[in-house]
């Protein structure tokens, strides 16, 4: 099967998980624990994990599923995977707990260590972002569906940059990474995938993430931003890798909308 043959079924799975998350969120009653990596997990994360993994196993029984909530799989086993599902059942658990509504469901299909399909579903707005390699990136909402593109700035026409930043991150930790000759406008939003999708649809120019994330945080966002015309890179401006290391933790990274800007000059080397 080609990714486009089952994208609608995977979108439906993401929506089903999102509805379960939304129901728990609106009731305001959920269990919370701190995992071994010192990050929170809630009963909503676990409920979405069960829905997604069970549904994907039924849909594609021959394709493994790697979820944030079941990621203790050694590289020796994962290295055998030519294709697998990469899932964050609830991206933005901190936002869920804080009650901001800025969280999403993420499902990516990775083939030969590169994401080839990605879905980001936003339960509280019912917006869907998705992309398939070679077929473009799209946003689906109550207003319909449209193909999205990132803002293709050039150095000459860019007096300022619009930076997507987290509510839970000190903006100065991001601003200090940029050459101060360039004015930066901050756009505050929760959830890593949501900020990446802002870049993909041209509402922000870049998003820098400082601090730990997993490969499940970026897989779907990466194919969406690439199909929209941008890139996801580490701070050395190298592409992120998938399923090639024992650790599943990402380096610090930047999501950029325009490939025409001299990011090596805009970023200050530390």
One Martini backbone bead per residue (centre of mass of N, CA, C, O) as a GRO file, in nm:
protein
  270
    1UNK     BB    1   0.097   0.035   0.020
    2UNK     BB    2   0.028   0.357  -0.001
    3UNK     BB    3  -0.006   0.630   0.188
    4UNK     BB    4  -0.260   0.743   0.028
    5UNK     BB    5  -0.442   0.483   0.091
    6UNK     BB    6  -0.433   0.553   0.439
    7UNK     BB    7  -0.470   0.848   0.542
    8UNK     BB    8  -0.771   0.859   0.628
    9UNK     BB    9  -0.750   0.637   0.844
   10UNK     BB   10  -0.538   0.785   1.018
   11UNK     BB   11  -0.700   1.034   1.073
   12UNK     BB   12  -0.928   0.883   1.220
   13UNK     BB   13  -0.747   0.788   1.452
   14UNK     BB   14  -0.662   1.068   1.554
   15UNK     BB   15  -0.951   1.163   1.615
   16UNK     BB   16  -1.026   0.949   1.819
   17UNK     BB   17  -0.805   1.023   2.020
   18UNK     BB   18  -0.884   1.325   2.047
   19UNK     BB   19  -1.166   1.276   2.171
   20UNK     BB   20  -1.062   1.140   2.426
   21UNK     BB   21  -0.896   1.377   2.525
   22UNK     BB   22  -1.120   1.591   2.530
   23UNK     BB   23  -1.301   1.452   2.734
   24UNK     BB   24  -1.097   1.460   2.967
   25UNK     BB   25  -1.041   1.763   2.965
   26UNK     BB   26  -1.340   1.864   3.017
   27UNK     BB   27  -1.369   1.709   3.291
   28UNK     BB   28  -1.092   1.751   3.471
   29UNK     BB   29  -1.019   1.430   3.507
   30UNK     BB   30  -0.690   1.308   3.594
   31UNK     BB   31  -0.408   1.130   3.569
   32UNK     BB   32  -0.071   1.171   3.720
   33UNK     BB   33   0.272   1.131   3.613
   34UNK     BB   34   0.620   1.055   3.653
   35UNK     BB   35   0.869   0.978   3.468
   36UNK     BB   36   1.195   0.880   3.434
   37UNK     BB   37   1.244   1.157   3.249
   38UNK     BB   38   1.063   1.387   3.400
   39UNK     BB   39   0.788   1.345   3.259
   40UNK     BB   40   0.464   1.372   3.189
   41UNK     BB   41   0.170   1.161   3.251
   42UNK     BB   42  -0.153   1.068   3.140
   43UNK     BB   43  -0.456   0.923   3.087
   44UNK     BB   44  -0.471   1.048   2.802
   45UNK     BB   45  -0.216   0.935   2.680
   46UNK     BB   46  -0.293   0.632   2.727
   47UNK     BB   47  -0.558   0.627   2.572
   48UNK     BB   48  -0.440   0.714   2.298
   49UNK     BB   49  -0.234   0.490   2.271
   50UNK     BB   50  -0.437   0.254   2.257
   51UNK     BB   51  -0.595   0.347   2.012
   52UNK     BB   52  -0.362   0.373   1.805
   53UNK     BB   53  -0.215   0.099   1.824
   54UNK     BB   54  -0.458  -0.081   1.769
   55UNK     BB   55  -0.540   0.044   1.493
   56UNK     BB   56  -0.267   0.007   1.343
   57UNK     BB   57  -0.250  -0.304   1.380
   58UNK     BB   58  -0.505  -0.349   1.206
   59UNK     BB   59  -0.429  -0.194   0.945
   60UNK     BB   60  -0.091  -0.271   0.988
   61UNK     BB   61   0.038  -0.564   1.097
   62UNK     BB   62   0.346  -0.528   0.956
   63UNK     BB   63   0.373  -0.254   1.123
   64UNK     BB   64   0.536  -0.095   1.342
   65UNK     BB   65   0.509   0.063   1.676
   66UNK     BB   66   0.621   0.390   1.791
   67UNK     BB   67   0.577   0.506   2.115
   68UNK     BB   68   0.620   0.706   2.376
   69UNK     BB   69   0.456   0.483   2.567
   70UNK     BB   70   0.651   0.252   2.387
   71UNK     BB   71   1.009   0.294   2.366
   72UNK     BB   72   1.154   0.020   2.482
   73UNK     BB   73   1.352  -0.022   2.207
   74UNK     BB   74   1.603  -0.154   2.067
   75UNK     BB   75   1.808  -0.101   1.801
   76UNK     BB   76   1.842  -0.399   1.717
   77UNK     BB   77   1.535  -0.404   1.642
   78UNK     BB   78   1.478  -0.135   1.483
   79UNK     BB   79   1.689  -0.179   1.245
   80UNK     BB   80   1.483  -0.380   1.090
   81UNK     BB   81   1.316  -0.138   1.010
   82UNK     BB   82   1.174   0.000   0.715
   83UNK     BB   83   0.887   0.042   0.858
   84UNK     BB   84   0.708   0.290   1.067
   85UNK     BB   85   0.540   0.400   1.343
   86UNK     BB   86   0.519   0.743   1.476
   87UNK     BB   87   0.416   0.830   1.818
   88UNK     BB   88   0.216   1.098   1.969
   89UNK     BB   89  -0.063   1.096   2.152
   90UNK     BB   90   0.044   1.365   2.336
   91UNK     BB   91   0.120   1.678   2.243
   92UNK     BB   92   0.133   1.866   2.529
   93UNK     BB   93   0.097   1.782   2.833
   94UNK     BB   94   0.146   2.051   2.980
   95UNK     BB   95  -0.097   2.194   2.841
   96UNK     BB   96  -0.312   2.005   2.942
   97UNK     BB   97  -0.264   2.054   3.246
   98UNK     BB   98  -0.290   2.381   3.221
   99UNK     BB   99  -0.538   2.449   3.005
  100UNK     BB  100  -0.477   2.568   2.696
  101UNK     BB  101  -0.526   2.354   2.434
  102UNK     BB  102  -0.214   2.307   2.326
  103UNK     BB  103  -0.269   2.017   2.156
  104UNK     BB  104  -0.176   1.687   2.014
  105UNK     BB  105  -0.181   1.451   1.749
  106UNK     BB  106   0.075   1.207   1.646
  107UNK     BB  107   0.142   1.075   1.307
  108UNK     BB  108   0.395   0.866   1.159
  109UNK     BB  109   0.568   0.766   0.860
  110UNK     BB  110   0.854   0.555   0.837
  111UNK     BB  111   1.117   0.539   0.577
  112UNK     BB  112   1.432   0.494   0.575
  113UNK     BB  113   1.460   0.727   0.810
  114UNK     BB  114   1.195   0.877   0.682
  115UNK     BB  115   0.945   1.078   0.659
  116UNK     BB  116   0.626   1.022   0.453
  117UNK     BB  117   0.409   1.072   0.686
  118UNK     BB  118   0.171   1.319   0.836
  119UNK     BB  119  -0.013   1.379   1.150
  120UNK     BB  120  -0.199   1.665   1.289
  121UNK     BB  121  -0.416   1.683   1.572
  122UNK     BB  122  -0.661   1.925   1.702
  123UNK     BB  123  -0.900   1.886   1.930
  124UNK     BB  124  -1.003   2.193   2.006
  125UNK     BB  125  -1.032   2.267   1.670
  126UNK     BB  126  -1.029   2.033   1.448
  127UNK     BB  127  -0.746   2.032   1.323
  128UNK     BB  128  -0.570   1.931   1.019
  129UNK     BB  129  -0.250   1.805   0.954
  130UNK     BB  130  -0.094   1.706   0.634
  131UNK     BB  131   0.142   1.465   0.475
  132UNK     BB  132   0.302   1.365   0.161
  133UNK     BB  133   0.541   1.254  -0.016
  134UNK     BB  134   0.510   1.455  -0.310
  135UNK     BB  135   0.191   1.582  -0.222
  136UNK     BB  136   0.198   1.766   0.017
  137UNK     BB  137   0.041   2.016   0.224
  138UNK     BB  138  -0.229   2.023   0.480
  139UNK     BB  139  -0.543   2.191   0.574
  140UNK     BB  140  -0.810   2.097   0.801
  141UNK     BB  141  -1.138   2.239   0.837
  142UNK     BB  142  -1.442   2.401   0.859
  143UNK     BB  143  -1.342   2.559   0.582
  144UNK     BB  144  -1.167   2.322   0.486
  145UNK     BB  145  -0.926   2.260   0.226
  146UNK     BB  146  -0.565   2.329   0.211
  147UNK     BB  147  -0.281   2.423   0.077
  148UNK     BB  148   0.041   2.457   0.219
  149UNK     BB  149   0.281   2.731   0.284
  150UNK     BB  150   0.565   2.870   0.330
  151UNK     BB  151   0.764   3.144   0.393
  152UNK     BB  152   0.962   3.288   0.125
  153UNK     BB  153   1.234   3.424   0.220
  154UNK     BB  154   1.467   3.685   0.189
  155UNK     BB  155   1.723   3.875   0.289
  156UNK     BB  156   1.618   4.147   0.156
  157UNK     BB  157   1.292   4.106   0.273
  158UNK     BB  158   1.400   4.079   0.603
  159UNK     BB  159   1.358   4.265   0.886
  160UNK     BB  160   1.193   4.017   1.013
  161UNK     BB  161   1.110   3.762   1.256
  162UNK     BB  162   0.891   3.487   1.317
  163UNK     BB  163   0.868   3.344   1.639
  164UNK     BB  164   0.811   3.041   1.775
  165UNK     BB  165   0.695   3.000   2.116
  166UNK     BB  166   0.686   2.899   2.435
  167UNK     BB  167   0.528   2.931   2.738
  168UNK     BB  168   0.770   2.731   2.880
  169UNK     BB  169   0.977   2.945   2.757
  170UNK     BB  170   1.241   3.138   2.749
  171UNK     BB  171   1.280   3.371   2.506
  172UNK     BB  172   1.588   3.436   2.555
  173UNK     BB  173   1.692   3.148   2.472
  174UNK     BB  174   1.627   3.219   2.169
  175UNK     BB  175   1.725   3.510   2.103
  176UNK     BB  176   2.037   3.450   2.163
  177UNK     BB  177   2.066   3.282   1.879
  178UNK     BB  178   2.040   3.562   1.742
  179UNK     BB  179   2.101   3.807   1.544
  180UNK     BB  180   2.045   4.144   1.646
  181UNK     BB  181   1.997   4.266   1.349
  182UNK     BB  182   1.733   4.095   1.389
  183UNK     BB  183   1.414   4.117   1.413
  184UNK     BB  184   1.186   3.975   1.665
  185UNK     BB  185   0.881   3.802   1.658
  186UNK     BB  186   0.655   3.676   1.891
  187UNK     BB  187   0.493   3.347   1.900
  188UNK     BB  188   0.263   3.206   2.117
  189UNK     BB  189   0.282   2.847   2.183
  190UNK     BB  190   0.189   2.527   2.216
  191UNK     BB  191   0.345   2.275   2.114
  192UNK     BB  192   0.558   2.156   1.884
  193UNK     BB  193   0.376   2.090   1.636
  194UNK     BB  194   0.222   2.359   1.623
  195UNK     BB  195   0.468   2.537   1.559
  196UNK     BB  196   0.544   2.394   1.298
  197UNK     BB  197   0.268   2.451   1.154
  198UNK     BB  198   0.300   2.756   1.150
  199UNK     BB  199   0.532   2.746   0.949
  200UNK     BB  200   0.393   2.581   0.720
  201UNK     BB  201   0.154   2.823   0.693
  202UNK     BB  202   0.314   3.117   0.738
  203UNK     BB  203   0.287   3.240   1.051
  204UNK     BB  204   0.585   3.149   1.067
  205UNK     BB  205   0.947   3.125   1.028
  206UNK     BB  206   1.022   2.996   1.318
  207UNK     BB  207   1.149   2.717   1.530
  208UNK     BB  208   1.295   2.675   1.851
  209UNK     BB  209   1.444   2.391   2.023
  210UNK     BB  210   1.515   2.379   2.371
  211UNK     BB  211   1.549   2.063   2.453
  212UNK     BB  212   1.383   1.786   2.515
  213UNK     BB  213   1.313   1.540   2.261
  214UNK     BB  214   1.146   1.332   2.045
  215UNK     BB  215   1.095   1.179   1.746
  216UNK     BB  216   0.776   1.203   1.780
  217UNK     BB  217   0.775   1.526   1.770
  218UNK     BB  218   0.895   1.544   1.443
  219UNK     BB  219   0.801   1.356   1.216
  220UNK     BB  220   0.538   1.491   1.109
  221UNK     BB  221   0.645   1.782   1.094
  222UNK     BB  222   0.865   1.734   0.884
  223UNK     BB  223   0.687   1.658   0.636
  224UNK     BB  224   0.514   1.910   0.644
  225UNK     BB  225   0.741   2.125   0.611
  226UNK     BB  226   0.867   2.010   0.353
  227UNK     BB  227   0.602   2.023   0.176
  228UNK     BB  228   0.586   2.348   0.236
  229UNK     BB  229   0.923   2.443   0.205
  230UNK     BB  230   1.094   2.342   0.443
  231UNK     BB  231   1.283   2.280   0.757
  232UNK     BB  232   1.458   2.034   0.966
  233UNK     BB  233   1.711   2.112   1.217
  234UNK     BB  234   1.981   2.140   1.357
  235UNK     BB  235   2.213   2.379   1.488
  236UNK     BB  236   2.406   2.270   1.236
  237UNK     BB  237   2.214   2.225   0.984
  238UNK     BB  238   2.108   1.929   1.018
  239UNK     BB  239   1.938   1.667   0.971
  240UNK     BB  240   1.727   1.470   1.107
  241UNK     BB  241   1.713   1.160   1.270
  242UNK     BB  242   1.591   0.808   1.231
  243UNK     BB  243   1.658   0.516   1.376
  244UNK     BB  244   2.007   0.547   1.438
  245UNK     BB  245   1.983   0.533   1.755
  246UNK     BB  246   1.953   0.445   2.072
  247UNK     BB  247   1.849   0.709   2.097
  248UNK     BB  248   1.531   0.921   2.082
  249UNK     BB  249   1.674   1.186   2.115
  250UNK     BB  250   1.688   1.501   2.037
  251UNK     BB  251   1.818   1.765   1.932
  252UNK     BB  252   1.846   2.062   1.890
  253UNK     BB  253   1.611   2.271   1.698
  254UNK     BB  254   1.501   2.385   1.362
  255UNK     BB  255   1.228   2.556   1.210
  256UNK     BB  256   1.193   2.636   0.861
  257UNK     BB  257   1.042   2.807   0.593
  258UNK     BB  258   1.310   2.914   0.461
  259UNK     BB  259   1.578   2.825   0.227
  260UNK     BB  260   1.702   3.130   0.158
  261UNK     BB  261   1.817   3.176   0.419
  262UNK     BB  262   2.106   3.256   0.629
  263UNK     BB  263   2.121   3.065   0.900
  264UNK     BB  264   2.429   3.072   0.961
  265UNK     BB  265   2.403   3.393   1.022
  266UNK     BB  266   2.153   3.417   1.217
  267UNK     BB  267   2.304   3.222   1.383
  268UNK     BB  268   2.466   3.166   1.687
  269UNK     BB  269   2.747   3.035   1.782
  270UNK     BB  270   2.836   2.831   2.076
   0.00000   0.00000   0.00000
